[in-house]
Amino acid sequence: MPKGKGGKTSEAVEPVSAQDKIARMLGILAVKDKTEPADQVVLLQGAGFEKAEIASMLGISENNVSVINYRLRNKKKRGKKH
């Protein structure tokens, strides 16, 4: 990969449509008052965002989003057994 200023790797940036920008802003606004990452992830998924989009909006990795989902699924399963 080509190196940019300061030795950082430069990546091609895909243009983002106005609709995508608006959707991302609405997603961020929807979760701004939620303090728990799990609550934020659930809300954004319910709004139709993909894992990569959620990770980008929340400043976490896609793997972290997956871990949150895994823990929530297990929490629901444990709750049904009781």
PyMOL CGO cylinders between C-alpha atoms (Angstrom):
from pymol import cmd
from pymol.cgo import CYLINDER

trace = [
    CYLINDER, 0.00, 0.00, 0.00, 1.20, 3.48, -0.74, 0.3, 1, 1, 1, 1, 1, 1,
    CYLINDER, 1.20, 3.48, -0.74, 2.43, 5.53, 2.16, 0.3, 1, 1, 1, 1, 1, 1,
    CYLINDER, 2.43, 5.53, 2.16, 0.99, 8.99, 2.78, 0.3, 1, 1, 1, 1, 1, 1,
    CYLINDER, 0.99, 8.99, 2.78, 2.34, 11.87, 4.85, 0.3, 1, 1, 1, 1, 1, 1,
    CYLINDER, 2.34, 11.87, 4.85, 3.98, 10.86, 8.09, 0.3, 1, 1, 1, 1, 1, 1,
    CYLINDER, 3.98, 10.86, 8.09, 4.46, 7.25, 6.94, 0.3, 1, 1, 1, 1, 1, 1,
    CYLINDER, 4.46, 7.25, 6.94, 0.78, 6.41, 7.32, 0.3, 1, 1, 1, 1, 1, 1,
    CYLINDER, 0.78, 6.41, 7.32, -0.87, 4.09, 4.84, 0.3, 1, 1, 1, 1, 1, 1,
    CYLINDER, -0.87, 4.09, 4.84, -3.22, 5.88, 2.48, 0.3, 1, 1, 1, 1, 1, 1,
    CYLINDER, -3.22, 5.88, 2.48, -6.40, 4.15, 1.43, 0.3, 1, 1, 1, 1, 1, 1,
    CYLINDER, -6.40, 4.15, 1.43, -8.82, 4.99, -1.34, 0.3, 1, 1, 1, 1, 1, 1,
    CYLINDER, -8.82, 4.99, -1.34, -11.80, 6.80, 0.12, 0.3, 1, 1, 1, 1, 1, 1,
    CYLINDER, -11.80, 6.80, 0.12, -15.17, 5.96, -1.39, 0.3, 1, 1, 1, 1, 1, 1,
    CYLINDER, -15.17, 5.96, -1.39, -17.55, 8.89, -1.80, 0.3, 1, 1, 1, 1, 1, 1,
    CYLINDER, -17.55, 8.89, -1.80, -20.38, 8.92, 0.72, 0.3, 1, 1, 1, 1, 1, 1,
    CYLINDER, -20.38, 8.92, 0.72, -23.84, 9.91, -0.48, 0.3, 1, 1, 1, 1, 1, 1,
    CYLINDER, -23.84, 9.91, -0.48, -25.82, 12.62, 1.24, 0.3, 1, 1, 1, 1, 1, 1,
    CYLINDER, -25.82, 12.62, 1.24, -28.37, 10.01, 2.31, 0.3, 1, 1, 1, 1, 1, 1,
    CYLINDER, -28.37, 10.01, 2.31, -25.65, 7.90, 3.93, 0.3, 1, 1, 1, 1, 1, 1,
    CYLINDER, -25.65, 7.90, 3.93, -24.32, 10.92, 5.79, 0.3, 1, 1, 1, 1, 1, 1,
    CYLINDER, -24.32, 10.92, 5.79, -27.79, 11.80, 7.07, 0.3, 1, 1, 1, 1, 1, 1,
    CYLINDER, -27.79, 11.80, 7.07, -28.42, 8.19, 8.12, 0.3, 1, 1, 1, 1, 1, 1,
    CYLINDER, -28.42, 8.19, 8.12, -25.13, 8.07, 10.02, 0.3, 1, 1, 1, 1, 1, 1,
    CYLINDER, -25.13, 8.07, 10.02, -25.83, 11.36, 11.77, 0.3, 1, 1, 1, 1, 1, 1,
    CYLINDER, -25.83, 11.36, 11.77, -29.31, 10.18, 12.79, 0.3, 1, 1, 1, 1, 1, 1,
    CYLINDER, -29.31, 10.18, 12.79, -27.78, 6.95, 14.07, 0.3, 1, 1, 1, 1, 1, 1,
    CYLINDER, -27.78, 6.95, 14.07, -25.26, 8.83, 16.15, 0.3, 1, 1, 1, 1, 1, 1,
    CYLINDER, -25.26, 8.83, 16.15, -27.93, 11.17, 17.52, 0.3, 1, 1, 1, 1, 1, 1,
    CYLINDER, -27.93, 11.17, 17.52, -30.14, 8.21, 18.43, 0.3, 1, 1, 1, 1, 1, 1,
    CYLINDER, -30.14, 8.21, 18.43, -27.49, 6.71, 20.70, 0.3, 1, 1, 1, 1, 1, 1,
    CYLINDER, -27.49, 6.71, 20.70, -25.77, 9.80, 22.08, 0.3, 1, 1, 1, 1, 1, 1,
    CYLINDER, -25.77, 9.80, 22.08, -27.53, 9.56, 25.44, 0.3, 1, 1, 1, 1, 1, 1,
    CYLINDER, -27.53, 9.56, 25.44, -26.98, 5.82, 25.80, 0.3, 1, 1, 1, 1, 1, 1,
    CYLINDER, -26.98, 5.82, 25.80, -23.92, 5.09, 27.92, 0.3, 1, 1, 1, 1, 1, 1,
    CYLINDER, -23.92, 5.09, 27.92, -23.72, 1.33, 27.45, 0.3, 1, 1, 1, 1, 1, 1,
    CYLINDER, -23.72, 1.33, 27.45, -22.16, 0.16, 24.17, 0.3, 1, 1, 1, 1, 1, 1,
    CYLINDER, -22.16, 0.16, 24.17, -24.61, -2.76, 24.09, 0.3, 1, 1, 1, 1, 1, 1,
    CYLINDER, -24.61, -2.76, 24.09, -27.56, -0.34, 24.10, 0.3, 1, 1, 1, 1, 1, 1,
    CYLINDER, -27.56, -0.34, 24.10, -25.97, 1.68, 21.32, 0.3, 1, 1, 1, 1, 1, 1,
    CYLINDER, -25.97, 1.68, 21.32, -25.30, -1.41, 19.19, 0.3, 1, 1, 1, 1, 1, 1,
    CYLINDER, -25.30, -1.41, 19.19, -28.86, -2.69, 19.63, 0.3, 1, 1, 1, 1, 1, 1,
    CYLINDER, -28.86, -2.69, 19.63, -30.36, 0.66, 18.61, 0.3, 1, 1, 1, 1, 1, 1,
    CYLINDER, -30.36, 0.66, 18.61, -28.15, 1.03, 15.56, 0.3, 1, 1, 1, 1, 1, 1,
    CYLINDER, -28.15, 1.03, 15.56, -28.81, -2.52, 14.42, 0.3, 1, 1, 1, 1, 1, 1,
    CYLINDER, -28.81, -2.52, 14.42, -32.51, -1.90, 14.83, 0.3, 1, 1, 1, 1, 1, 1,
    CYLINDER, -32.51, -1.90, 14.83, -32.12, 1.13, 12.57, 0.3, 1, 1, 1, 1, 1, 1,
    CYLINDER, -32.12, 1.13, 12.57, -30.63, -1.13, 9.90, 0.3, 1, 1, 1, 1, 1, 1,
    CYLINDER, -30.63, -1.13, 9.90, -26.94, -0.33, 10.17, 0.3, 1, 1, 1, 1, 1, 1,
    CYLINDER, -26.94, -0.33, 10.17, -24.36, -3.00, 9.31, 0.3, 1, 1, 1, 1, 1, 1,
    CYLINDER, -24.36, -3.00, 9.31, -21.63, -4.13, 11.70, 0.3, 1, 1, 1, 1, 1, 1,
    CYLINDER, -21.63, -4.13, 11.70, -18.93, -2.07, 9.94, 0.3, 1, 1, 1, 1, 1, 1,
    CYLINDER, -18.93, -2.07, 9.94, -21.08, 1.06, 10.02, 0.3, 1, 1, 1, 1, 1, 1,
    CYLINDER, -21.08, 1.06, 10.02, -21.84, 0.62, 13.71, 0.3, 1, 1, 1, 1, 1, 1,
    CYLINDER, -21.84, 0.62, 13.71, -18.18, 0.11, 14.52, 0.3, 1, 1, 1, 1, 1, 1,
    CYLINDER, -18.18, 0.11, 14.52, -17.25, 3.24, 12.61, 0.3, 1, 1, 1, 1, 1, 1,
    CYLINDER, -17.25, 3.24, 12.61, -19.93, 5.38, 14.28, 0.3, 1, 1, 1, 1, 1, 1,
    CYLINDER, -19.93, 5.38, 14.28, -19.08, 4.20, 17.79, 0.3, 1, 1, 1, 1, 1, 1,
    CYLINDER, -19.08, 4.20, 17.79, -15.31, 4.21, 17.32, 0.3, 1, 1, 1, 1, 1, 1,
    CYLINDER, -15.31, 4.21, 17.32, -14.96, 0.50, 18.15, 0.3, 1, 1, 1, 1, 1, 1,
    CYLINDER, -14.96, 0.50, 18.15, -13.82, -2.48, 16.11, 0.3, 1, 1, 1, 1, 1, 1,
    CYLINDER, -13.82, -2.48, 16.11, -16.15, -4.72, 14.12, 0.3, 1, 1, 1, 1, 1, 1,
    CYLINDER, -16.15, -4.72, 14.12, -14.96, -7.55, 16.34, 0.3, 1, 1, 1, 1, 1, 1,
    CYLINDER, -14.96, -7.55, 16.34, -16.12, -5.62, 19.40, 0.3, 1, 1, 1, 1, 1, 1,
    CYLINDER, -16.12, -5.62, 19.40, -19.58, -5.24, 17.83, 0.3, 1, 1, 1, 1, 1, 1,
    CYLINDER, -19.58, -5.24, 17.83, -19.63, -9.01, 17.26, 0.3, 1, 1, 1, 1, 1, 1,
    CYLINDER, -19.63, -9.01, 17.26, -18.64, -9.68, 20.87, 0.3, 1, 1, 1, 1, 1, 1,
    CYLINDER, -18.64, -9.68, 20.87, -21.42, -7.41, 22.12, 0.3, 1, 1, 1, 1, 1, 1,
    CYLINDER, -21.42, -7.41, 22.12, -23.93, -9.28, 19.95, 0.3, 1, 1, 1, 1, 1, 1,
    CYLINDER, -23.93, -9.28, 19.95, -22.64, -12.63, 21.17, 0.3, 1, 1, 1, 1, 1, 1,
    CYLINDER, -22.64, -12.63, 21.17, -22.97, -11.60, 24.81, 0.3, 1, 1, 1, 1, 1, 1,
    CYLINDER, -22.97, -11.60, 24.81, -26.47, -10.24, 24.27, 0.3, 1, 1, 1, 1, 1, 1,
    CYLINDER, -26.47, -10.24, 24.27, -27.60, -13.47, 22.59, 0.3, 1, 1, 1, 1, 1, 1,
    CYLINDER, -27.60, -13.47, 22.59, -26.20, -15.54, 25.46, 0.3, 1, 1, 1, 1, 1, 1,
    CYLINDER, -26.20, -15.54, 25.46, -27.83, -13.24, 28.01, 0.3, 1, 1, 1, 1, 1, 1,
    CYLINDER, -27.83, -13.24, 28.01, -31.21, -13.76, 26.30, 0.3, 1, 1, 1, 1, 1, 1,
    CYLINDER, -31.21, -13.76, 26.30, -30.70, -17.55, 26.23, 0.3, 1, 1, 1, 1, 1, 1,
    CYLINDER, -30.70, -17.55, 26.23, -29.88, -17.64, 29.94, 0.3, 1, 1, 1, 1, 1, 1,
    CYLINDER, -29.88, -17.64, 29.94, -32.93, -15.52, 30.69, 0.3, 1, 1, 1, 1, 1, 1,
    CYLINDER, -32.93, -15.52, 30.69, -35.24, -17.97, 28.88, 0.3, 1, 1, 1, 1, 1, 1,
    CYLINDER, -35.24, -17.97, 28.88, -33.95, -20.99, 30.83, 0.3, 1, 1, 1, 1, 1, 1,
    CYLINDER, -33.95, -20.99, 30.83, -35.05, -19.56, 34.17, 0.3, 1, 1, 1, 1, 1, 1,
]
cmd.load_cgo(trace, "trace")
